[in-house]
Amino acid sequence: MKINVPGSQTRLDRLFTEKGNLLRVPKGNLLQFRGQLSQRLHYIVKGQVLLHLSSRLGKELTIDVFGPGELIGIGALSAEAAHYLNATALSECALRCLSAQVVKSELTRDAELCLELLNWTLTDLPSTPRR
C-alpha cells in the first residue's frame, strides 16, 4: 500500500515519521512470518521488501514487491492480528515501525487519518463487478 503522495506529506507518513522507530533490516532477513501475531506495521523508508507465501514443501509464490513509501503489516490492525504473507528484505532496508495499538489509537482520534487509511486500502483491493 503506497502512502506517499509526491510533493506532500500524508497524515500516515507524518504519523510514522513522528512516532515510529527506525529499523534497519539486512538483505535476506524476514520482517514477518505468515500467521505470526505481530502487532507492528512497517512503513518502508529505503529498500525493497518481497511479500510472498511459502508452501509446506518449500515453494514460494511472490505476491508483490514493496518499496519506499509503502506500508506493510496492515493485518496487525485486524481483530485477528495475523499476517497472511511472509515479508523478506530484498535489499538493505530502512523502515519505520509503529505498534498497531498506537495506530488504532490515532485512528480513533483523527477521522481524516482513518479516511486516508481506508482510501489507501481500497485503492489496493481489486475491483470486482457487482451483480
C-alpha positions in Angstrom: 0.0 0.0 0.0 1.6 3.2 -1.1 1.1 6.1 1.4 3.4 8.6 -0.3 2.0 11.4 -2.4 4.7 13.2 -4.4 5.2 16.8 -3.1 3.1 16.3 0.0 3.3 14.5 3.3 0.2 12.5 4.2 -1.1 12.0 7.7 0.1 8.4 7.7 3.5 9.4 6.6 3.7 12.1 9.4 2.4 9.5 12.0 5.2 7.0 11.1 7.8 9.8 11.0 6.9 11.3 14.3 6.0 8.2 16.3 7.7 5.3 14.6 11.0 3.7 15.5 13.6 3.4 12.7 14.5 -0.2 12.0 17.4 -1.3 9.7 17.0 -4.8 8.1 19.8 -6.5 6.2 19.1 -8.1 2.8 17.5 -11.5 3.1 16.1 -11.1 6.6 12.4 -11.8 7.3 10.3 -9.0 8.6 7.2 -11.0 9.4 6.1 -14.6 9.2 2.7 -15.7 7.9 0.4 -16.3 10.9 2.7 -14.8 13.4 0.9 -12.4 15.7 2.9 -9.3 15.1 1.5 -6.1 16.5 3.6 -3.8 14.2 3.1 -2.0 11.0 6.1 -1.1 8.8 6.5 2.0 6.6 9.3 1.5 4.1 11.8 4.4 4.0 14.5 2.7 1.9 14.9 -0.6 0.1 12.6 -3.2 -1.2 10.5 -5.9 0.6 9.2 -9.0 -1.0 5.8 -10.2 0.1 5.4 -14.0 -0.5 3.7 -17.2 0.5 5.7 -20.3 1.3 4.2 -23.8 1.0 4.9 -26.7 3.3 7.1 -28.1 0.5 9.3 -25.0 0.5 7.9 -23.5 -2.7 7.5 -19.7 -2.7 4.9 -17.6 -4.5 5.8 -14.0 -4.9 2.8 -11.7 -4.3 4.4 -8.3 -4.7 7.5 -6.2 -4.1 7.0 -3.0 -2.0 9.4 -0.1 -1.9 9.8 3.3 -0.3 6.6 5.0 0.8 4.7 1.8 1.1 3.1 0.2 4.2 3.2 -3.5 5.1 1.7 -5.4 8.0 -1.8 -3.9 7.8 -3.2 -7.2 9.1 -1.9 -6.1 12.5 -5.0 -3.8 12.7 -7.5 -6.6 12.3 -9.3 -8.3 15.2 -7.3 -11.5 14.5 -4.0 -9.5 14.2 -2.5 -12.2 12.0 -0.4 -11.7 8.8 -1.3 -13.7 5.7 2.0 -13.2 3.9 5.7 -13.5 4.7 7.9 -10.4 4.1 11.6 -10.5 3.3 14.0 -7.7 2.7 15.2 -7.9 -0.9 17.8 -5.3 -0.3 19.2 -3.5 2.8 16.1 -1.7 4.2 15.2 1.1 6.5 11.7 1.0 7.9 9.7 3.0 10.4 7.8 0.6 12.7 4.8 1.5 14.8 2.7 -0.6 17.1 -0.8 -1.4 15.9 -2.1 -0.1 19.3 -0.6 3.4 18.5 -2.1 3.4 15.0 -5.5 2.3 16.3 -5.4 5.0 18.9 -4.6 7.6 16.4 -7.3 6.4 14.0 -10.0 6.7 16.7 -8.9 10.3 17.4 -8.4 11.5 13.8 -11.2 10.9 11.3 -9.1 12.3 8.4 -6.4 9.8 9.2 -8.9 7.0 9.3 -10.3 8.0 5.9 -6.8 8.3 4.4 -6.0 4.7 5.5 -9.3 3.5 4.2 -8.7 5.2 0.9 -5.3 3.6 0.5 -6.6 0.2 1.5 -9.5 0.4 -1.0 -7.1 1.5 -3.8 -5.1 -1.7 -3.4 -8.2 -4.0 -3.5 -9.1 -5.4 -6.9 -12.3 -4.1 -8.2 -15.0 -6.7 -8.7 -18.2 -6.2 -10.6 -21.4 -6.2 -8.6 -24.4 -8.1 -9.7 
